[in-house]
Amino acid sequence: MTFFLDTSCFLSLLDADDEHHSRAKPKWEDLISKRVTLVCSNYILVETFALIQHRLGMEAVRAFQEDVVPLLTIEWVNESIHQTGVMSMFAADKKRLSLVDCVSFNIMRRLGIKSAFAFDRRFKEQGFECIP
């Protein structure tokens, strides 16, 4: 089984004060123990690094890089994927739908991934199953 991981998942895992932390941590441990495939894009990593650095500091970024990133399968966004994401963002014409979101949805569709570990309702709006 394969899951796409969103920035919202990573933030909730690392920030004990996050409203979703108590649900995210046991789900993360369950996924790790089952050795499922955990996919995210390099765009998700850039977004996550920036938010962790801003909210939690460099030690948290270092912990994320050393403890979490090695467990991930990273989909590297090339020019074609980027352009498709930009076109999707413009076509959606929604203020709250980011380029990172659109690229994530396109990657999930291209890879046939149906489930996201995310607390972002936009994944569900796009027809994906969200866990937890």
C-alpha atoms as an extended CHARMM CRD file, in Angstrom:
* protein
*
       132  EXT
         1         1  MET       CA              0.0000000000        0.0000000000        0.0000000000  PROA      1               0.0000000000
         2         2  THR       CA              1.1700000000        3.5320000000       -0.8010000000  PROA      2               0.0000000000
         3         3  PHE       CA              0.3520000000        6.8200000000        0.9140000000  PROA      3               0.0000000000
         4         4  PHE       CA              1.1330000000       10.3760000000       -0.1330000000  PROA      4               0.0000000000
         5         5  LEU       CA              2.3240000000       12.5350000000        2.7670000000  PROA      5               0.0000000000
         6         6  ASP       CA              1.4170000000       16.2040000000        2.9790000000  PROA      6               0.0000000000
         7         7  THR       CA              3.0720000000       19.0370000000        4.8630000000  PROA      7               0.0000000000
         8         8  SER       CA              0.1320000000       19.0380000000        7.2870000000  PROA      8               0.0000000000
         9         9  CYS       CA              1.0410000000       15.4810000000        8.2810000000  PROA      9               0.0000000000
        10        10  PHE       CA              4.6710000000       16.3480000000        8.9620000000  PROA      10              0.0000000000
        11        11  LEU       CA              3.8380000000       19.4380000000       11.0090000000  PROA      11              0.0000000000
        12        12  SER       CA              1.3540000000       17.5480000000       13.1420000000  PROA      12              0.0000000000
        13        13  LEU       CA              3.9090000000       14.8110000000       13.7940000000  PROA      13              0.0000000000
        14        14  LEU       CA              6.6720000000       17.1480000000       14.8950000000  PROA      14              0.0000000000
        15        15  ASP       CA              4.6910000000       19.7430000000       16.8410000000  PROA      15              0.0000000000
        16        16  ALA       CA              3.3070000000       18.3110000000       20.0900000000  PROA      16              0.0000000000
        17        17  ASP       CA              1.1290000000       21.4350000000       20.3970000000  PROA      17              0.0000000000
        18        18  ASP       CA             -0.5170000000       20.8760000000       17.0080000000  PROA      18              0.0000000000
        19        19  GLU       CA             -4.2310000000       20.1040000000       17.2410000000  PROA      19              0.0000000000
        20        20  HSD       CA             -3.7650000000       16.9120000000       15.1870000000  PROA      20              0.0000000000
        21        21  HSD       CA             -0.6340000000       15.6000000000       16.9370000000  PROA      21              0.0000000000
        22        22  SER       CA             -2.4730000000       13.0470000000       19.0960000000  PROA      22              0.0000000000
        23        23  ARG       CA             -4.0280000000       11.4680000000       15.9750000000  PROA      23              0.0000000000
        24        24  ALA       CA             -0.9910000000       11.7960000000       13.7230000000  PROA      24              0.0000000000
        25        25  LYS       CA              1.6270000000       10.1630000000       15.9260000000  PROA      25              0.0000000000
        26        26  PRO       CA             -0.0360000000        6.7400000000       16.3730000000  PROA      26              0.0000000000
        27        27  LYS       CA             -0.9810000000        6.6280000000       12.6720000000  PROA      27              0.0000000000
        28        28  TRP       CA              2.6120000000        7.4020000000       11.6950000000  PROA      28              0.0000000000
        29        29  GLU       CA              3.8930000000        4.6290000000       13.9670000000  PROA      29              0.0000000000
        30        30  ASP       CA              1.3340000000        2.2270000000       12.4720000000  PROA      30              0.0000000000
        31        31  LEU       CA              2.3910000000        3.0560000000        8.9020000000  PROA      31              0.0000000000
        32        32  ILE       CA              6.0800000000        2.6940000000        9.7600000000  PROA      32              0.0000000000
        33        33  SER       CA              5.5030000000       -0.6670000000       11.4450000000  PROA      33              0.0000000000
        34        34  LYS       CA              3.6000000000       -1.9390000000        8.3770000000  PROA      34              0.0000000000
        35        35  ARG       CA              6.3990000000       -0.7770000000        6.0740000000  PROA      35              0.0000000000
        36        36  VAL       CA              4.0640000000        0.8320000000        3.5830000000  PROA      36              0.0000000000
        37        37  THR       CA              5.4190000000        3.0740000000        0.8500000000  PROA      37              0.0000000000
        38        38  LEU       CA              5.4520000000        6.7310000000        1.9510000000  PROA      38              0.0000000000
        39        39  VAL       CA              5.6210000000        9.1890000000       -0.9360000000  PROA      39              0.0000000000
        40        40  CYS       CA              6.0050000000       12.9560000000       -1.0240000000  PROA      40              0.0000000000
        41        41  SER       CA              7.4070000000       15.4590000000       -3.4900000000  PROA      41              0.0000000000
        42        42  ASN       CA             10.4310000000       17.6610000000       -3.1470000000  PROA      42              0.0000000000
        43        43  TYR       CA              7.9500000000       20.5760000000       -3.1620000000  PROA      43              0.0000000000
        44        44  ILE       CA              6.3610000000       19.1460000000        0.0010000000  PROA      44              0.0000000000
        45        45  LEU       CA              9.8330000000       18.9040000000        1.5430000000  PROA      45              0.0000000000
        46        46  VAL       CA             10.6750000000       22.5280000000        0.6980000000  PROA      46              0.0000000000
        47        47  GLU       CA              7.3720000000       23.6970000000        2.1740000000  PROA      47              0.0000000000
        48        48  THR       CA              7.8200000000       21.4910000000        5.2550000000  PROA      48              0.0000000000
        49        49  PHE       CA             11.4130000000       22.5730000000        5.9000000000  PROA      49              0.0000000000
        50        50  ALA       CA             10.4010000000       26.2410000000        5.7480000000  PROA      50              0.0000000000
        51        51  LEU       CA              7.4520000000       25.8340000000        8.1070000000  PROA      51              0.0000000000
        52        52  ILE       CA              9.3340000000       23.6500000000       10.5950000000  PROA      52              0.0000000000
        53        53  GLN       CA             12.2570000000       26.0920000000       10.6260000000  PROA      53              0.0000000000
        54        54  HSD       CA              9.9080000000       29.0320000000       11.2020000000  PROA      54              0.0000000000
        55        55  ARG       CA              7.6860000000       27.3800000000       13.8270000000  PROA      55              0.0000000000
        56        56  LEU       CA              9.9730000000       24.9300000000       15.6220000000  PROA      56              0.0000000000
        57        57  GLY       CA             13.5730000000       25.8850000000       14.8210000000  PROA      57              0.0000000000
        58        58  MET       CA             16.6240000000       24.3180000000       13.2400000000  PROA      58              0.0000000000
        59        59  GLU       CA             16.8800000000       21.3710000000       15.6310000000  PROA      59              0.0000000000
        60        60  ALA       CA             13.4310000000       20.2340000000       14.5120000000  PROA      60              0.0000000000
        61        61  VAL       CA             14.4820000000       20.6160000000       10.8590000000  PROA      61              0.0000000000
        62        62  ARG       CA             17.5740000000       18.5230000000       11.5580000000  PROA      62              0.0000000000
        63        63  ALA       CA             15.4820000000       15.8400000000       13.3010000000  PROA      63              0.0000000000
        64        64  PHE       CA             13.0680000000       15.7800000000       10.3700000000  PROA      64              0.0000000000
        65        65  GLN       CA             15.9220000000       15.4030000000        7.8710000000  PROA      65              0.0000000000
        66        66  GLU       CA             17.6540000000       12.6640000000        9.8520000000  PROA      66              0.0000000000
        67        67  ASP       CA             14.6690000000       10.6930000000       11.1720000000  PROA      67              0.0000000000
        68        68  VAL       CA             11.8290000000       11.1370000000        8.6770000000  PROA      68              0.0000000000
        69        69  VAL       CA             13.2110000000       11.9490000000        5.2300000000  PROA      69              0.0000000000
        70        70  PRO       CA             15.1490000000        8.6480000000        4.9150000000  PROA      70              0.0000000000
        71        71  LEU       CA             11.8230000000        6.7800000000        5.2460000000  PROA      71              0.0000000000
        72        72  LEU       CA             10.2880000000        8.5860000000        2.2570000000  PROA      72              0.0000000000
        73        73  THR       CA             10.1290000000        7.9350000000       -1.4420000000  PROA      73              0.0000000000
        74        74  ILE       CA             10.5940000000       11.3740000000       -2.9520000000  PROA      74              0.0000000000
        75        75  GLU       CA              9.0060000000       12.2860000000       -6.2740000000  PROA      75              0.0000000000
        76        76  TRP       CA             11.1860000000       14.9660000000       -7.8090000000  PROA      76              0.0000000000
        77        77  VAL       CA              9.2300000000       17.6510000000       -9.6130000000  PROA      77              0.0000000000
        78        78  ASN       CA             10.5280000000       18.2730000000      -13.1060000000  PROA      78              0.0000000000
        79        79  GLU       CA              9.5600000000       21.0460000000      -15.5250000000  PROA      79              0.0000000000
        80        80  SER       CA              6.6180000000       19.0930000000      -16.9640000000  PROA      80              0.0000000000
        81        81  ILE       CA              5.1160000000       18.2900000000      -13.5410000000  PROA      81              0.0000000000
        82        82  HSD       CA              5.6460000000       21.8890000000      -12.4570000000  PROA      82              0.0000000000
        83        83  GLN       CA              3.9080000000       23.2690000000      -15.5660000000  PROA      83              0.0000000000
        84        84  THR       CA              0.9970000000       20.8620000000      -15.1440000000  PROA      84              0.0000000000
        85        85  GLY       CA              0.6560000000       22.0370000000      -11.5290000000  PROA      85              0.0000000000
        86        86  VAL       CA              0.6790000000       25.6880000000      -12.5960000000  PROA      86              0.0000000000
        87        87  MET       CA             -2.0060000000       25.0250000000      -15.2270000000  PROA      87              0.0000000000
        88        88  SER       CA             -4.1050000000       23.1180000000      -12.6740000000  PROA      88              0.0000000000
        89        89  MET       CA             -3.7830000000       25.9780000000      -10.1890000000  PROA      89              0.0000000000
        90        90  PHE       CA             -4.9220000000       28.5280000000      -12.7760000000  PROA      90              0.0000000000
        91        91  ALA       CA             -7.7610000000       26.2740000000      -13.9510000000  PROA      91              0.0000000000
        92        92  ALA       CA             -9.0190000000       25.8150000000      -10.3800000000  PROA      92              0.0000000000
        93        93  ASP       CA             -8.8840000000       29.5870000000       -9.8530000000  PROA      93              0.0000000000
        94        94  LYS       CA             -9.1230000000       29.2510000000       -6.0670000000  PROA      94              0.0000000000
        95        95  LYS       CA             -7.2040000000       31.4680000000       -3.6840000000  PROA      95              0.0000000000
        96        96  ARG       CA             -6.5430000000       28.6610000000       -1.1850000000  PROA      96              0.0000000000
        97        97  LEU       CA             -5.3400000000       26.0400000000       -3.6800000000  PROA      97              0.0000000000
        98        98  SER       CA             -1.5570000000       26.3640000000       -3.8570000000  PROA      98              0.0000000000
        99        99  LEU       CA              0.9190000000       25.2520000000       -6.4840000000  PROA      99              0.0000000000
       100       100  VAL       CA              2.2210000000       22.6540000000       -4.0050000000  PROA      100             0.0000000000
       101       101  ASP       CA             -1.3320000000       21.3150000000       -3.5900000000  PROA      101             0.0000000000
       102       102  CYS       CA             -1.8890000000       21.0780000000       -7.3490000000  PROA      102             0.0000000000
       103       103  VAL       CA              1.4630000000       19.3870000000       -7.9380000000  PROA      103             0.0000000000
       104       104  SER       CA              0.6730000000       16.9200000000       -5.1260000000  PROA      104             0.0000000000
       105       105  PHE       CA             -2.7120000000       16.0190000000       -6.6290000000  PROA      105             0.0000000000
       106       106  ASN       CA             -1.1760000000       15.5520000000      -10.0730000000  PROA      106             0.0000000000
       107       107  ILE       CA              1.5920000000       13.3210000000       -8.6940000000  PROA      107             0.0000000000
       108       108  MET       CA             -0.9550000000       11.2320000000       -6.8060000000  PROA      108             0.0000000000
       109       109  ARG       CA             -3.0730000000       10.7770000000       -9.9260000000  PROA      109             0.0000000000
       110       110  ARG       CA             -0.0610000000        9.9840000000      -12.1100000000  PROA      110             0.0000000000
       111       111  LEU       CA              1.1720000000        7.3330000000       -9.6350000000  PROA      111             0.0000000000
       112       112  GLY       CA             -2.2940000000        5.9710000000       -8.8670000000  PROA      112             0.0000000000
       113       113  ILE       CA             -2.0730000000        6.8780000000       -5.1680000000  PROA      113             0.0000000000
       114       114  LYS       CA             -5.5280000000        7.0830000000       -3.6420000000  PROA      114             0.0000000000
       115       115  SER       CA             -4.7140000000        7.8400000000        0.0240000000  PROA      115             0.0000000000
       116       116  ALA       CA             -3.0320000000       10.8140000000        1.6440000000  PROA      116             0.0000000000
       117       117  PHE       CA             -1.7580000000       11.2250000000        5.1870000000  PROA      117             0.0000000000
       118       118  ALA       CA             -3.0170000000       14.7810000000        5.4200000000  PROA      118             0.0000000000
       119       119  PHE       CA             -5.0670000000       17.1170000000        7.5500000000  PROA      119             0.0000000000
       120       120  ASP       CA             -5.6920000000       19.3990000000        4.5810000000  PROA      120             0.0000000000
       121       121  ARG       CA             -9.3490000000       19.1000000000        3.4680000000  PROA      121             0.0000000000
       122       122  ARG       CA             -8.3700000000       19.8940000000       -0.1280000000  PROA      122             0.0000000000
       123       123  PHE       CA             -7.1670000000       16.3030000000       -0.5890000000  PROA      123             0.0000000000
       124       124  LYS       CA            -10.6470000000       15.0120000000        0.2510000000  PROA      124             0.0000000000
       125       125  GLU       CA            -12.2040000000       17.6660000000       -2.0100000000  PROA      125             0.0000000000
       126       126  GLN       CA            -10.0760000000       16.2980000000       -4.8430000000  PROA      126             0.0000000000
       127       127  GLY       CA            -11.4310000000       12.7760000000       -4.2630000000  PROA      127             0.0000000000
       128       128  PHE       CA             -8.6010000000       11.2620000000       -2.2460000000  PROA      128             0.0000000000
       129       129  GLU       CA             -8.9960000000        9.2830000000        0.9740000000  PROA      129             0.0000000000
       130       130  CYS       CA             -7.4080000000       11.0660000000        3.9270000000  PROA      130             0.0000000000
       131       131  ILE       CA             -5.9440000000        9.3460000000        6.9470000000  PROA      131             0.0000000000
       132       132  PRO       CA             -6.1330000000        9.4000000000        9.8740000000  PROA      132             0.0000000000
